[in-house]
Structure formats: C-alpha cells, structure tokens
C-alpha cells in the first residue's frame, strides 16, 4: 500500500489544466518517475511519469505528456485491485 508520505511528497496544488485521460500536460509541469510499487501493479506504465492531485494519481506518457490514466482512489492504492480510468494504451481496469 502507498502511505501518507507518498501522497504528500508527490502532491501538486496548482494546476491549469483538466485532470482527465487524453489531456496534454504542459511540459513545464513537474512530473515524477512512476515508482516501482505502482509499476508492479500495472507493468505497461514502466517509464511513465505521474503526479498526485486531490488524492488521485495522474499517469503521464513521458513522450507526449498526455494523461493516459487516472486513479479513482481517494487514498492509498491496494496492490491487488487498482482502479484506473485509462486510455487505449493499457488494458487496466
């Protein structure tokens, strides 16, 4: 499970774009390398970037800067049952 420290360490407060699948994040926006804990849940996101906003995780393609998935959790992610809205890239559900 991801702990509170994770959420506070990677949280962003001020954004100027919609947080939804398909939106391109500005290249100046600070993104973080997706931790191995999350990659082990959804391996097709290896090498991707992410941010945390309002207790949701936005996963971003490192080449196009497009949001490809958003967690639907309002807290830590349980490793066995990630709940993601994804684009066509990954078949996570």
C-alpha positions in Angstrom: 0.0 0.0 0.0 1.1 3.6 -0.6 1.3 5.6 2.6 0.5 9.2 3.5 4.1 10.2 3.0 3.8 9.2 -0.7 0.6 11.3 -1.1 2.2 14.4 0.5 5.5 14.0 -1.2 4.1 13.9 -4.8 1.1 16.1 -4.4 0.7 19.2 -6.6 -1.7 22.0 -5.7 -1.8 24.5 -8.6 -2.7 23.2 -12.0 -4.0 25.0 -15.0 -5.4 22.0 -17.0 -8.2 19.5 -16.6 -7.2 16.2 -14.9 -8.6 13.6 -17.3 -7.4 11.0 -19.7 -6.4 12.5 -23.0 -5.3 15.9 -21.7 -1.8 17.0 -22.6 0.1 18.3 -19.5 2.3 21.4 -20.1 5.9 20.4 -20.4 6.8 22.9 -17.7 4.6 21.0 -15.2 6.6 19.0 -12.6 6.2 15.2 -13.0 7.8 12.4 -11.1 9.1 9.0 -12.3 6.4 6.3 -11.6 7.6 4.3 -8.5 8.3 0.6 -8.9 5.4 -0.1 -6.4 2.9 1.2 -9.0 4.7 -0.3 -12.0 4.4 -3.7 -10.4 0.6 -3.2 -10.3 0.3 -2.0 -13.9 3.6 -3.0 -15.8 2.6 -1.3 -19.0 3.3 2.1 -17.3 7.0 1.4 -16.7 9.0 4.5 -17.5 5.9 6.8 -17.3 5.6 9.9 -15.1 2.9 10.8 -12.6 1.6 13.5 -10.3 -0.9 13.4 -7.4 -3.7 15.9 -7.3 -6.6 15.8 -4.8 -5.6 12.3 -3.8 -5.8 10.9 -7.3 -2.8 9.8 -9.4 -2.4 11.1 -12.9 -0.2 8.9 -15.1 1.5 10.7 -17.9 3.2 9.4 -21.1 6.8 10.7 -20.9 7.0 11.4 -24.7 3.7 13.0 -25.5 2.9 14.3 -21.9 -0.6 13.1 -22.4 -2.5 11.8 -19.3 -3.1 8.1 -20.0 -4.6 7.0 -16.7 -6.1 8.5 -13.5 -6.6 6.5 -10.3 -10.1 6.5 -8.9 -8.9 6.0 -5.4 -9.4 8.5 -2.6 -6.5 7.1 -0.6 -3.7 4.5 -0.8 -3.9 2.1 -3.7 -4.3 -1.6 -2.8 -1.8 -3.6 -4.8 -4.2 -6.3 -5.9 -7.1 -4.1 -7.1 -6.0 -0.8 -8.8 -9.0 1.1 -10.1 -7.9 3.2 -13.1 -9.6 5.1 -15.9 -7.2 4.5 -18.8 -6.9 5.4 -22.4 -6.3 2.8 -25.1 -2.6 2.3 -24.1 -3.2 -0.1 -21.3 -6.0 -2.6 -20.5 -6.0 -1.9 -16.7 -9.4 -1.8 -15.1 
